Amino acid sequence: MVRQYYVPAVTDLSEQELESVLAVVEPPVCLLGGWAVHVHVNAGFEREHGREYIGSRDIDVGVHVDPDWEPGDLPAKPVGNSIRQIEALGYTESRFGFVQHFHRESHERISEAEAGQYGMHDLFQVYVDVIPDTTQLDAFREAFGFEPPAEPLLAQAFDGEGESLSDHVSWSPPAEALIVSADLLGAMKVRSLPDRDKSHKRVKDLADPHALLWYVREFDEMRSAVLDHVSDGELERVEETIDQDVFGETAELLQVDPAVVSGSVRRLVR
């Protein structure tokens, strides 16, 4: 059932929106989340399985926020310009970022005001989450009226561990756009898994580290690199979260053997 959230009709449109969003946001910006996983693992996954790795419904854009910036400073900073440009594309503020409604059949953009005129089955949403590289977000919340989830590991990406996105994709992102390295991305996925409260999100967050372990480079090398950024306590939380049911759902999502999924993730956390 989880596959229904990642059908090509949804993920293909999300990928088109990804290109549009990255074309307008102001650097420093860094791609992370599900689309970053897709970019890193797709070639290896396709070689082994003869099909592309699953895409993502959501777009996660990492931004830099200096903890010393005052609320009045932020609108004029690159993060403030990026937020305005995302809104100019038609996105409206949601709980942790921005959302755009689309008609399920025509893919027509539907405004927030118009969305209430349709049934839930008529629409789907693309979410853009703006992810800061610090947890000190009081000024951000005061300036913009919402507080997005933070990812402190992003600071390392902006400090030299990020990679040029244009080196990884066939389309033409801005020259300054970055993508989180596979090592940091694997750690981010491991750290976020225990906090997922929606079953399809938890399954996707298990599928992604499995794919990063298997399809980027040699397993033990990748495992060691991910573990450099993850604490023992975080690994214990993951082990407490996962069970055979989620392994089975993850395998179904990826259309692979459940034993392969459970084996790779258990080798990671133990």
C-alpha positions as CSV (number, residue, x, y, z in Angstrom):
1,M,0.0,0.0,0.0
2,V,2.9,2.4,0.6
3,R,3.7,2.3,-3.2
4,Q,0.6,4.4,-3.8
5,Y,2.4,7.4,-2.3
6,Y,5.2,7.2,-4.8
7,V,3.6,6.5,-8.1
8,P,5.3,8.1,-11.1
9,A,2.4,10.5,-11.7
10,V,3.2,12.1,-8.4
11,T,7.0,11.7,-8.3
12,D,7.6,12.9,-11.9
13,L,5.7,16.1,-11.2
14,S,7.6,16.6,-7.9
15,E,10.9,16.2,-9.9
16,Q,9.8,18.9,-12.3
17,E,8.9,21.1,-9.4
18,L,12.3,20.4,-7.9
19,E,14.0,21.8,-10.9
20,S,11.8,24.9,-10.8
21,V,12.4,25.5,-7.1
22,L,16.2,25.1,-7.3
23,A,16.2,27.5,-10.3
24,V,14.9,30.3,-8.1
25,V,16.3,29.8,-4.5
26,E,19.4,31.8,-3.6
27,P,22.6,30.0,-2.6
28,P,23.8,28.8,-0.3
29,V,21.3,25.9,-0.9
30,C,21.7,22.2,-0.6
31,L,19.5,19.3,-1.8
32,L,18.8,16.7,0.8
33,G,16.0,14.3,1.7
34,G,14.4,11.8,-0.7
35,W,15.4,13.4,-4.0
36,A,19.0,13.5,-2.8
37,V,18.8,9.8,-2.1
38,H,17.4,9.2,-5.6
39,V,20.2,11.2,-7.2
40,H,22.9,9.2,-5.3
41,V,21.5,5.7,-5.6
42,N,19.6,5.7,-8.9
43,A,22.5,4.6,-11.2
44,G,23.5,1.6,-9.0
45,F,19.9,0.6,-8.3
46,E,19.0,0.7,-12.0
47,R,22.1,-1.4,-12.9
48,E,21.0,-4.1,-10.4
49,H,17.2,-4.0,-10.9
50,G,16.7,-2.6,-14.4
51,R,14.4,0.1,-13.2
52,E,14.8,3.5,-11.5
53,Y,14.9,4.0,-7.8
54,I,11.7,5.5,-6.3
55,G,11.4,9.2,-6.5
56,S,10.1,11.5,-3.7
57,R,6.8,13.4,-3.1
58,D,8.5,16.1,-1.1
59,I,11.3,18.5,-1.9
60,D,13.8,19.3,0.9
61,V,16.0,22.3,0.4
62,G,18.8,23.0,2.9
63,V,19.5,26.6,3.8
64,H,22.0,28.4,5.9
65,V,20.7,30.3,9.0
66,D,23.3,32.0,11.2
67,P,22.2,31.8,14.9
68,D,23.5,35.4,15.4
69,W,21.1,36.9,12.8
70,E,18.3,39.0,14.2
71,P,14.7,38.6,13.1
72,G,15.0,41.9,11.1
73,D,18.1,40.6,9.3
74,L,16.6,37.4,7.9
75,P,14.2,38.7,5.2
76,A,17.2,40.3,3.4
77,K,19.4,37.2,3.7
78,P,19.5,34.4,1.0
79,V,17.1,32.3,3.1
80,G,14.6,35.2,3.1
81,N,15.0,35.7,-0.7
82,S,14.5,31.9,-1.2
83,I,11.3,31.9,0.8
84,R,9.9,34.8,-1.3
85,Q,10.9,33.0,-4.6
86,I,9.2,29.8,-3.5
87,E,6.0,31.7,-2.7
88,A,6.3,33.4,-6.1
89,L,6.0,30.0,-7.7
90,G,2.6,29.7,-6.2
91,Y,3.4,27.8,-3.0
92,T,1.7,28.7,0.2
93,E,2.9,28.3,3.8
94,S,2.2,24.9,5.4
95,R,3.1,23.6,8.8
96,F,6.9,23.2,8.2
97,G,7.3,24.8,4.8
98,F,5.3,25.3,1.7
99,V,2.7,23.4,-0.3
100,Q,1.3,23.5,-3.8
101,H,-1.9,21.6,-4.7
102,F,-2.2,19.9,-8.1
103,H,-5.2,18.3,-9.8
104,R,-4.5,14.5,-9.9
105,E,-5.6,14.1,-13.5
106,S,-4.7,17.3,-15.3
107,H,-1.7,18.3,-13.1
108,E,-3.1,21.8,-13.1
109,R,-2.0,24.0,-10.2
110,I,-4.8,24.6,-7.7
111,S,-4.7,27.5,-5.3
112,E,-5.2,27.1,-1.6
113,A,-8.6,28.8,-1.9
114,E,-9.7,26.6,-4.7
115,A,-8.5,23.4,-3.1
116,G,-11.5,23.2,-0.8
117,Q,-13.8,22.8,-3.8
118,Y,-12.3,19.5,-4.6
119,G,-12.4,16.1,-3.0
120,M,-9.2,14.7,-1.4
121,H,-9.0,12.0,-4.1
122,D,-9.0,14.8,-6.8
123,L,-5.8,16.4,-5.6
124,F,-2.3,15.7,-4.5
125,Q,0.3,18.0,-2.9
126,V,3.9,18.8,-3.5
127,Y,5.6,20.0,-0.3
128,V,8.8,22.1,-0.2
129,D,10.5,22.0,3.2
130,V,13.1,24.7,3.8
131,I,15.6,23.0,6.2
132,P,17.9,25.2,8.2
133,D,21.4,24.1,9.3
134,T,20.9,25.1,13.0
135,T,18.4,24.3,15.7
136,Q,18.6,27.9,17.0
137,L,15.5,29.2,15.2
138,D,13.8,31.7,17.5
139,A,14.7,34.5,15.1
140,F,13.6,32.5,12.1
141,R,10.2,31.8,13.7
142,E,9.8,35.5,14.6
143,A,10.7,36.6,11.1
144,F,8.7,34.1,9.0
145,G,6.0,32.8,11.3
146,F,6.9,29.2,11.3
147,E,9.6,26.9,12.5
148,P,10.8,24.2,10.1
149,P,12.7,21.0,11.1
150,A,16.4,21.6,11.4
151,E,19.3,19.4,10.3
152,P,22.5,20.4,12.0
153,L,24.5,18.0,9.8
154,L,23.8,20.4,7.0
155,A,26.4,22.8,8.5
156,Q,29.1,20.2,7.4
157,A,27.7,20.2,3.9
158,F,27.9,24.0,3.7
159,D,31.4,23.8,5.2
160,G,33.0,21.7,2.5
161,E,31.3,18.3,2.6
162,G,28.6,19.2,0.2
163,E,29.0,18.2,-3.5
164,S,28.1,20.1,-6.6
165,L,24.6,19.1,-7.7
166,S,25.4,19.7,-11.3
167,D,27.9,16.8,-11.1
168,H,25.1,14.4,-10.3
169,V,22.2,15.3,-12.5
170,S,21.5,15.5,-16.2
171,W,19.6,18.7,-16.0
172,S,21.2,22.1,-15.3
173,P,20.8,23.4,-11.7
174,P,22.5,26.6,-10.6
175,A,26.2,26.3,-10.5
176,E,26.3,27.0,-6.7
177,A,23.6,24.4,-5.8
178,L,24.9,21.6,-3.6
179,I,23.8,18.1,-2.8
180,V,24.5,16.5,0.6
181,S,27.1,13.8,0.3
182,A,25.9,10.2,0.5
183,D,27.6,9.7,3.8
184,L,25.9,12.7,5.5
185,L,22.6,11.8,3.9
186,G,22.7,8.2,5.2
187,A,23.3,9.6,8.7
188,M,20.4,12.1,8.3
189,K,18.1,9.3,7.3
190,V,19.1,7.1,10.2
191,R,18.7,10.0,12.7
192,S,15.2,10.9,11.4
193,L,13.7,7.4,11.2
194,P,12.6,7.0,14.8
195,D,10.7,10.3,14.7
196,R,8.5,9.4,11.8
197,D,4.9,9.2,12.8
198,K,3.4,8.3,9.4
199,S,3.8,4.7,8.3
200,H,4.7,5.5,4.7
201,K,7.3,8.1,5.8
202,R,8.9,5.6,8.1
203,V,9.0,3.0,5.4
204,K,10.6,5.5,3.0
205,D,13.1,6.5,5.6
206,L,14.1,2.8,6.0
207,A,14.2,2.3,2.2
208,D,16.5,5.2,1.7
209,P,19.4,4.3,4.1
210,H,19.2,0.7,2.8
211,A,19.6,2.0,-0.7
212,L,22.5,4.3,0.2
213,L,24.3,1.3,1.9
214,W,23.8,-0.9,-1.1
215,Y,24.0,1.2,-4.3
216,V,26.5,4.0,-3.8
217,R,29.8,2.1,-3.1
218,E,31.0,-1.0,-1.2
219,F,28.8,-1.8,1.8
220,D,31.3,-1.8,4.6
221,E,32.9,1.4,3.4
222,M,29.5,3.1,3.3
223,R,28.5,1.7,6.6
224,S,31.6,3.1,8.3
225,A,31.2,6.5,6.7
226,V,27.5,6.8,7.9
227,L,28.4,5.6,11.4
228,D,31.0,8.4,11.7
229,H,28.0,10.8,11.9
230,V,25.6,8.8,14.1
231,S,25.8,8.2,17.9
232,D,25.2,4.9,19.6
233,G,22.1,6.3,21.2
234,E,20.7,7.2,17.8
235,L,21.4,3.7,16.6
236,E,19.6,2.2,19.6
237,R,16.5,4.3,18.8
238,V,16.5,3.0,15.3
239,E,16.7,-0.6,16.5
240,E,13.8,0.0,18.8
241,T,11.7,1.4,16.0
242,I,12.1,-1.2,13.3
243,D,10.4,-4.6,13.1
244,Q,9.6,-7.3,10.6
245,D,6.4,-5.5,9.4
246,V,8.3,-2.4,8.4
247,F,11.0,-4.5,6.7
248,G,8.3,-6.2,4.7
249,E,6.7,-2.9,3.7
250,T,10.0,-1.5,2.7
251,A,10.8,-4.5,0.6
252,E,7.4,-4.3,-1.1
253,L,8.0,-0.6,-1.8
254,L,11.4,-1.3,-3.4
255,Q,10.3,-4.7,-4.9
256,V,13.3,-6.5,-3.4
257,D,13.8,-9.4,-1.0
258,P,12.8,-8.5,2.6
259,A,15.9,-10.4,3.9
260,V,18.2,-8.1,2.0
261,V,16.6,-5.0,3.5
262,S,16.6,-6.4,7.1
263,G,20.1,-7.7,6.7
264,S,21.6,-4.3,5.5
265,V,19.8,-2.3,8.2
266,R,20.6,-4.7,11.0
267,R,24.2,-4.8,10.0
268,L,24.2,-1.0,10.2
269,V,22.7,-0.7,13.7
270,R,24.6,-3.6,15.4
